Amino acid sequence: MEPQRFKIALVPIGAVEANVVDDLARALAGVFLSSVSVRAMLPIPPGSYAPERDQYASPVFLMCANTARQHAGELILGVTDVDLFVPDLSFVFGQASPSERAAVISLFRLRDFQVEVFLERTIKETVHELGHVLGLSHCENPDCVMFFSNRLADTDRKSSRFCDRCAAELERR
C-alpha cells in the first residue's frame, strides 16, 4: 500500500488499558502504513446495555465511536472492553460500517493469560474490521485476516495479514 492514504483514529469507549491502545496504534500504523491517533476516552453509551443478555449492543458503540470523527476522510475504530452483540449473533468480536468508515472491536473475548496472545488476537480482529471498513468482505482462505472468526480458535489460526487476493482487492480500492 502507498503510505498515508488515510488516517486512523482509535477511540477508547469505556475503561480500556492505555498500553493496549498504544500497542494497537503502533501495530496498525505498520500494517496500513498510515498515521494512527488516539482520541480521548468516551463513556459507555447510555442505553447500550441489554440486561437480558448481559451484553452491550454493538451498533450503539459503532455510532458512539463515529461521534469522535474530526476529519471527513479518517477511519474511526472504537475499542471497548465490554462484551458486544448484534441481534442475530450471540456475540461479536467487532463490527464495521463501510458507509460510515467506522468500526468497533471488543477486547472482552480476546483476552488470554499470555499478553502476546491477547495482543495478537486484538490486532487480527482490528485489521479484519478495518478491512471491512475499506470495502473487503469475508474471505474463504482460513489463513487470511478477512476469514470470519466465529470462535477464538478461528482467530488464533488465521494470520494478521491479508491473503494475496484480499491485498490485491484492497489495492484496487
N, C-alpha and C positions, 0 to 999 in steps of 0.2 A: 504494500500500500504506500501511497505517497504520504509524506509527513504532513501533519497539521491540516487535514481535510476537514476536520470538525473538532469541537471541544466537548469534553465530557465533564459533567458536574455531578459529584456524589453528594447525596443529601441523606444524612442520618435521620431516621424517623424513630423517635423514642431513644432510650439509652442504648447506644452502640459503642463498643470499646474503640477509643480513638486509634489505638495501634492497628486494629483490624481494618479500619477505614484507610489509614495511611498505607498499609501494606497493599491493600486492594488498589489504591490510586497509583502506586508505583507499578504494579503488575499491568494494569490497564493501559498506562502510558506506553509500556513496552509492547504490548500486544497490538494496539491500534495505532501506534506512532502518533499519538495525539496528546495535547495537553489535558491534564485532569486536575480539576479544582475540587476542594471540599467545602461545602456550604455549612452554615450553622445548623445545628440540630433542630428539627421540627418536632412538636409534640405528637404523640399518638393521636390520630384523627378522631374527633368525637363521633360517636355513632358507628364506629368500625367494628366494635366488639360484638360477637354473636354468642351470647351466653349458652344457648342450646348446643353449640358446637365447641365452646371454649376455645374459639379461634377468632381471627380478625379478617375482615373482608378485604381481599387483595385489591379489588378495583378502587376502593376508597383510598388506600395507600398510594396507588398509582396517581390518582387525582391530586392527592396531597403533595407528592413529590413534584408534580408538574407546576405547583404554585411557586417553587423555588427558581423557576427559569428566569435568567437575567438577560439572555440574548436569544434571539429567534432561532439561530442555527445550532445551538448546543444540544447535546444529548443529555437527558436527565436520568439519573439512576438513584432511586430511593433504596436505602439499605436499612433493614429493621431486624430486630432480634425476637420478634413475636411470630407465632405460628399463623401463616396466611392460608386462605382458602378461596376458591371460586365455587359457585353453586353446584357445578357438575362434578367436582372432584373433592376427595376427602382432604387434600392439602395441595399446595403448590410450593415449589422452591422459588418461583418467581413468576412474573407476568410482564408482558410487554405490549406497548401500543405503538406500532409504526407510524400511525397518523399523528400521534401526539409527540413522537420522537422521545418517548419516555418508557422507563421500565422500573420495576421494583423487585428486590430479592429479599428473601427471608433467610437469616442465618440459623434460625431455630432448629431445623432438622439436619443441618450440615455439620453440627458440632461433633467433635471427636476428642478423645483424651490426648491424642497426638496433635499438637498445634499445626504441624506441617500438613497433615491430612485435612484438617479443617480449612486451612488457607487454600489448599489446592482445590477442594470442593467449592469454596466460595468463588475462586477465580473462574472455574469451569462454568458454574451457573450464571455468573455475571457476564462472561463472554457470550454465553448462549443467549441470554436475554437481550444483550446489546446487538447480537446478530439478528434477532427478530426485529429490533428497532430499525436496523439498517436494511430490512426487507427480506431476510432469509427465512425460509420455512424449515421444518424439521427434516433431518437427513436420515436416510436408511443405513448409512455407514455407522456401525456401533462404536467406531473409534473417533468419529468426528464430534467436535464440541456441540454441533447442532442436533445430535441424536437426542431424542426425547428421553428424559430421565423420569421414570415412573417410581423409582426407588433409589436409595443410596448406592446400591451395587451398580446401577447403570451409570451414575455419576462417577463412581470410582474407576470404572472400566474405561470410560471414554477419555480422550485427550483434551487438553485445554486449547487445542489448535483446530482450525478449520481444515477439513479434507481438501484435496485439490479442487474438486467440483465446487464446493461452497466458497473457497477462496477465490476461484475464478468468477463466480457469480457476484461476490462482494466487490471485486474489481470492476465488473461491468456496471455496477450500480454507482 
